[in-house]
Amino acid sequence: MLVLLPPSQGKTGAEEGEPVDLRALSSSGLTSTRRRVLVATARLSRTRTGRAALGADSEQLRPEAERNTRWRTEPAVAVADLYTGVLYDALDLGSLDENACARATERLLVSSAAWGALRLDDRVPAYRLSMGTALPDLGGLAALWREPLRAALDPVAAGRLVVDCRSADYAAAWTPRGETASRTAAVRVLREVAGERSVVSHMAKHTRGLVARALALEPSEPTTPEELRDLLSTALPPLVQEATAASVRGTDDVAVELGAPAKDGRRVLDVVLR
């Protein structure tokens, strides 16, 4: 099983330690593209116009962009400790036991505009870059990453169930094809009130984090979208109810529904919060 997660804008960097070793990162076939993106991002981060393109033109955010210029020397941190925010708070990797941590490291893959794709035990510095950014001379990042990610991830995903929790920008950088598409389920989160369903982005991020947590906690490994639906129908409601009790979100019931295959075979897995 391969669970695809988006990154988060919030990141926690290290104050000391060794810098990134590009050759030590997973998916070594991405190394040359990673270097091109990092060099271009560093150049962009040195100017006020460039920082504005990164969404970091305020004085408060300027240090995040300036950190891009030091990617060769900035202390690296394990990806499991790097990302913060709603989804990663719900995933709560730090609370997992040793076995669940091992499953998370094996099953979870984080999409990244700067690094392409990362495992939880990869070590990289904090950075400021989103997949919607267009870099000078390189263009849009989703298009730039498409071929390298296809070469790197198609073999990794072959024969496995793919659970896609990414946002649209990151999903555009790599799309499962062929047989893998028929084993792919994209997680969509809906809120249902009085019979009316709607998408709520904040709640969607939180719930996708709980989906990833459920799949790290689960010793068995589903191999089809149907098995995934059945597993989450049992494993997800207790996690949602626990989160509801802690934060008073007001979720009374959870349903997990699997849509019909699209033309390419991919399915949508709806998590409905009532």
Phi, psi and omega in degrees: 000139179234118181254115184266122181245150171280163171281185171233156178292325179282132181218147178248111180273173177260149179272337179209163180132179181286149177283175180296142171248102185303326183288342182269351182287153174295166182053062185298340177294348179270358189303312184294321178291321176303313182297316179300316181294317182294319179295316180293322179292321177299316179297317180296325186286351184274349182243156180296319178297318179295319179295327176296322178295334178271000183071029184227042182272353178280158179297328181293322183266349183306319179300329178294318178291319180297331177298331176301329183287347183248027187298334180286336186242342181298136179302136180270154180226149178299139181303328178300335181254355189281311191272139176235172179122183190301309183297314184285333172295319179291321177297319172050060182302326184296340182266357182283146176283178187301317182293318179293324176298318179296319178294319179299317180296324180283323191263330188268138178225125183261125174285147183211136177291329182273327190243355179085290177207143185224142169273161183295334181265002170293152180238119181220159175281160173296151185209168177233103179191134178242158184293341179280358181280142171254124181265141177306134178072344180251334178082200183295138186287324179300317179291322180296321183279345192302308182290314177301319179290326177299315180294325183278321190262334179306313179293326181293322184276345184302127178080003183244153169288133178249122179251110190260108178253016184280158170280169189300318182301318183280328176296331181291341183281334175208123179241124176302142183234166172056227182299326180295324179300323181288347177250022182251133176233120177269127184276122175241139183245128181238146174253127180246123177229122180053040177083354180259131182253143178210162177263131177236115192296316182299313180294328179296315179299314181299315183291322176297325174297321177291325175299312179298321179295315179301321182282339172281326180286334187280117179294324180284162185233107178295149182242352180226158176301327179294318178294324177297314178303314183294320180295311183291332177299330178266317188278331187281316183307317178298324179292319179294318180293323177296318177294323178297316180297325182282330188238359180055054179278341176082029177269120182264333186207153179230131174236144178240120186233143181248124181281170177289154180298141171284181182301325181272000177100346182290151181242158171251127177256111181269127169257114186255118178260119182254000000 
